Amino acid sequence: MEKEPGLKIVDAFDLDPEVRSLLKPQETAEGKDGRRHQLPRYFYEIPSHEAARDTRLSAHFEMFVPSGRAISPITKTNWEGTGVEPDVKVEEAKALSTAHTMALEKLLESATDPRRREALQDALDSVMGGASTAASAR
């Protein structure tokens, strides 16, 4: 492994067992995209958050460590740990069909072409046939 100036390279197998169990060096992990990746064995040791902001890993690759938070001017808080309040509250199992139904209803309201309206209505009937309507969820 090529060493970057000023950065100490750490072999994950030399770390405490607790840290090693978090990093899982050289194990294979599957990403959300379904692809498998081998986790690295070697890491750069960055001494502090401040040092991380000023660290250039190579000539064309910098590290960015966020140090701020988004704060709503209205609530004076952010959504971390609380999530975002949905516009329409429904059971989790009905969320997708409700959103689909509402989108089709909105498109149907503004559609003027008879063939387009018919296609939208068919899609709406199909969605509503397998789930409750968005109107009943509201």
N, C-alpha and C positions, 0 to 999 in steps of 0.2 A: 504494500500500500504506500503510495507516494505521500510524503509528509508536507503539509502546508507550513510556511514559516510562522513561528510563534504559537502553534497549536500542538498540544500534547495528544498523541494517539493512545487510546486505551483499548486493551484487549478485553472484551466483555467476559471472557472466561476467567479473568483475574479479579473480577468484581465480587462483592459480597453476594452470597446466594440469593438474598432477598431482591437485590437490584437485578441480578442475572435472570431471575424468574420473571421480572417485568419486561426485560429487553428480549428474552428468548433468542439469543444469538444463534445464527445459522439454522434456525427452525424454518419450516415452510409455512407460510400463511396465505390464506385466500382473501383477495380483495373483494369489495362489493361488486366489481365488474366480473367476478368469477375467475380471474386470472390468479395463478399461484406465484408467489414471490418468496425468494429466500431472504430472510432477515439478515442484516449485516452482523459481522463478528467484531469489527473495529469501529470505534467512535472517536470523534474529536472531543476532548474535554474542554469545556468553556467554563471559566472560573466564576462568572457572575452574569446576571441579566444585563447589566450595563456593558460588559465586555461582548456579550452576544450581539448587541446592536451594532457594534463597530467591527465585527468579524467578517472578513471576506474569505470565503472558503476556497476560491480559486479565482483566476483572472476574469472569469465570466459567470461566477456564481456567488451571490451574497446570501447571507442568512438574515431574515427579518423576524424579529420577535416582537409581537405587538405589546404595547405598554399602556394602552388607553382602553376606555370602554365607551360604548355608545350609551348616552343618557338622554331619555326623553325630556324635552323642555316642559312637557305637560305634567307627567307623573313624577319627574325627578328620579326615576329609577330606570333599569334596563330589564330585558326579558330573560336574562340568564337565571336559570333555575326555576323560572315560573312559566316560561313559554309565551306564546302569543295567543291572545283571546280570539277565537274564531268569530266571523261575522254571523254565522248560522251554527248554533249548537245542535249537534246530532250525535247519536251513538257512533262509536268508532266503526262498527261494522257497516253502517249506512252512509258513511262520509263520502265515499267515491260515487255511489249511485245518486246521492243527493246533489253533489256538485255537478255531475253529468246532467241530471234532470234540470237543474237551475240554468246551466249554460244553454241547453237546448231550448228551454222556455224563453230565454232572453233573445236567442237568435230567431226564434219563431215570431216574436213580437215585431221585429224589424224587417223580416223577410217579405218581399213583395212579389217575387217570381213564384207562380203557382207550382212549378216543378220543385223548386227549392223548398217551399213550404211543405209540400207533400213528403219530400225526403226527410225533412226535419221532424215532421209529425210522426212518420214511421219510426224514426230513431227514438223519439220521445216515448212512443207507445211501447217499443221494445224494452227500453230502460225501465219504464214504469211497470211493465208486466212482471219484472223480476224483483222489484223493490218498491218500497213506499214512495210516494211522491214527495217532491221537495216542499210542496205546500203543507203537507201534514207534518213535516219535520220542523217547519218554521214556527 
